[in-house]
Structures are given as structure tokens and as C-alpha cells.
Amino acid sequence: MSFMTSETRKQLDENLSSIRERIARACQVSGRSVNEVTLIAVTKYAELDWVRELIDLGVRELGEARPQQLVSRARELPVEVRWHLIGHLQRNKAEEILPFTQMIHSVDSVRLFEHLEKCAFKRQSKPKILLEVNVSGEQSKDGFDPTELLTAWPKMLTCDSLEISGLMTMAPLGDNAEIARPVFRRLRELRDRLRAESEGRWLLPELSMGMSGDFEVGIEEGATLIRIGSSLFEGVSTD
Ligand SMILES: *Cc1c(COP(=O)(O)O)cnc(C)c1O
């Protein structure tokens, strides 16, 4: 298309390469294989044309924070995209987004969990979900309190209509990524504990932790899914 489009593409390609290199380095440092870590491109601030370029560059896992935007973009973009809902989900939007999502990272209460169970049962689908945990205990954050989750777990683990894939968290924002390390470590330990207390029903293989500012720390602490927005679109401009 236009000259501007090719500039956008070039910048996205560069950003993508640089993020992939950083992922590879973090994997190497922690003795992990790059195949264990999936990059989810968070497109909530990106223009639709940039998202098209990303898809063209081979990106298939995309994340949106708002259910409405996820649905409208899923309708417009190729079906081979796998959409991750990473932001808060209200129960009255659950039914609408299920057909479009690969995974819901933001199941943050027993009420939402139970509602999704009902919707999934009705649809005869088995959606993948992650339980969002507010490890740091910040008031502003959604998510289960870890103790609350441990208490609710015996009842949740008998669920048949959802695939409980693992846990998700957000670390406190800050200039120093090391702030995230104890938070990510506690998420992993909580996962291990829930797995041990799941009567063999759930392996909880996925840990969704790490964003632009702290994904390397996430990988070092065992992340399998990292959610990256701003670094991916750095320097990409609107014309
Ligand atoms: C926006 C968002 C991200 C991406 O954050 P960046 O710092 O832009 O990489 C990741 N996870 C969630 C839940 C988000 O809302």
C-alpha cells in the first residue's frame, strides 16, 4: 500500500525481532526452551492497520483488554488469530465473547467462574481459562486474593465445563523489573500448591505473567505466556 504502511511494517518487524531476541536471552539465562514461552501481542492501544501488519508478520496470538474491542476485532480480522482476553470481564459479556476467545486470562472471582461454567455448558464448549490472582494485594487490582482462592479451590476443581489452564497475575508497575520477581515467584508457588491440592485433576501448566517492563523476570520465574503491548508498538506512529 502506502509508504506509511511500509514504515509501520518496518518498525513493527524491528520491535518484534528485538522482543524475540530478549525472550531468547531470558530463556537461555534460565535454562528454558523458547518453545515454552508464548508471546501474546497486546493490541489494546494499536490501530487496526498495525494489527493487520502484525498478523502479516506471522503473529497469531493477540490480546485485548476490553471484551467489546476483542469481539469487534475478531470479527474483522482473519479467523486464524487466537484471541486472549486479558482484561476484566463482566458476567453479562461472557456469553458474547466465548465464541471468539482462545483463552480468558482474567477470571477473577468465583461468581465469574461459575457463570462461565454455565455459559460453557450451554454452548457445549470447553473454554480455556486462567485464574487471575492479585498477588501483590494492591487495592486497585482485580483478582483473587491467594488465600481466598485456596479456600475456593476444592469446589472449583470439580469443574467439568472449563479447562483451567493455570494462573495469571500483574506485578506492581515500577521502573525496576525486580519488583515483579517476588510476585511472579509467589504466583508459581501458588500454582504448585493448587496443583498438589487438585486430586490429580489439573496440571495448571500455564503462568501468564510479564509485560513490556518485566517479561524477562517473568520468563526467569517460569512464565509460559507473556503479554506485551507498548514495547511492540514503540515508535510506530499514526499518520
Ligand atoms: C495492557 C496490558 C498488558 C500490556 O502491557 P504493556 O506494558 O503495554 O506491555 C498486559 N497485560 C494486561 C492485563 C494489560 O491490560
The ligand as a Gaussian input file, in Angstrom:
#p B3LYP/6-31G(d) Opt

LIG

0 1
 C       -2.120000      -3.543000      28.661000
 C       -1.871000      -4.828000      29.304000
 C       -0.668000      -5.524000      29.069000
 C        0.450000      -4.977000      28.195000
 O        1.141000      -4.023000      28.892000
 P        2.444000      -3.292000      28.266000
 O        3.114000      -2.738000      29.464000
 O        1.931000      -2.271000      27.336000
 O        3.253000      -4.332000      27.599000
 C       -0.510000      -6.751000      29.675000
 N       -1.460000      -7.281000      30.480000
 C       -2.620000      -6.643000      30.748000
 C       -3.625000      -7.284000      31.640000
 C       -2.855000      -5.390000      30.168000
 O       -4.003000      -4.763000      30.432000

